[in-house]
Amino acid sequence: MTNSMADDVREECAAHFEVEYCECIDQSDGCGAKLELTVVSPHFEKVPPLSRHRKINTLLKDNGMMDRIHALTIHAWTPSQWETKRGQIE
């Protein structure tokens, strides 16, 4: 069975950034062209948000995934930022 684009993106980010949490949701009714990605990693400590997004985009581009993605929403947080976000939701 072939993984979905969302699964492939999640697995690639999880392997590269040593994540504490990683989720990729397909918002395109299954075609994989519109994704929402959340990555929580200590690798993002002291890294500005734009640089975090660039790191993720570069990773996906280098692995040939960006050619198949039409839209990608990225949430790239440190573990402490993630705990704050989760606390606001609960």
C-alpha positions in Angstrom: 0.0 0.0 0.0 1.3 3.4 -0.9 1.5 6.2 1.6 -0.5 9.4 1.1 1.4 12.6 0.4 0.5 13.8 3.9 2.1 10.6 5.4 5.2 11.0 3.3 5.6 14.7 4.4 5.0 13.8 8.1 7.5 10.9 7.9 10.2 13.0 6.2 9.9 15.8 8.7 9.8 13.4 11.7 13.0 11.7 10.6 14.9 14.9 9.8 13.9 17.2 12.7 13.8 14.7 15.6 10.3 15.9 16.4 8.4 15.7 19.6 5.1 16.0 17.7 4.4 16.0 13.9 1.1 16.0 12.1 0.3 16.5 8.5 -3.4 16.8 7.5 -4.6 16.5 3.9 -7.1 19.3 3.4 -7.6 18.6 -0.3 -10.1 15.7 -0.2 -7.4 13.1 -0.8 -5.3 14.4 -3.7 -2.5 15.6 -1.3 -2.1 19.0 -3.0 -3.2 21.1 0.0 -1.6 20.2 3.3 -1.4 21.6 6.9 1.8 20.6 8.7 2.6 20.9 12.4 6.2 20.2 13.5 7.3 20.5 17.1 11.1 20.1 17.5 13.9 21.3 19.7 15.8 22.0 16.5 13.7 25.2 16.2 15.0 26.7 19.4 16.5 30.1 18.7 15.6 29.8 15.0 13.3 32.6 13.6 9.9 31.4 12.3 10.7 32.3 8.7 13.9 30.2 8.9 12.0 27.3 10.3 9.6 27.4 7.3 12.5 27.6 4.9 14.2 24.6 6.5 11.0 22.6 6.1 10.4 23.8 2.5 14.0 23.0 1.6 13.8 19.5 3.0 10.6 18.8 1.1 12.0 20.3 -2.1 15.2 18.3 -1.9 13.2 15.2 -1.6 11.0 16.0 -4.6 7.8 16.6 -2.7 7.2 20.3 -3.3 6.5 19.6 -7.0 3.3 17.7 -5.9 2.1 20.1 -3.3 -0.1 23.0 -4.3 -0.4 24.7 -0.9 1.4 24.0 2.4 0.5 25.6 5.7 3.3 25.2 8.2 3.2 25.5 12.0 6.8 25.0 13.2 7.1 25.3 16.9 9.6 24.7 19.7 8.4 22.3 22.5 7.8 25.3 24.9 5.7 27.1 22.2 3.7 23.9 21.6 2.9 23.6 25.3 1.7 27.2 25.3 -0.5 26.5 22.2 -1.9 23.4 23.7 -2.7 25.1 27.0 -4.6 27.8 25.1 -6.7 25.1 23.3 -7.6 23.1 26.4 
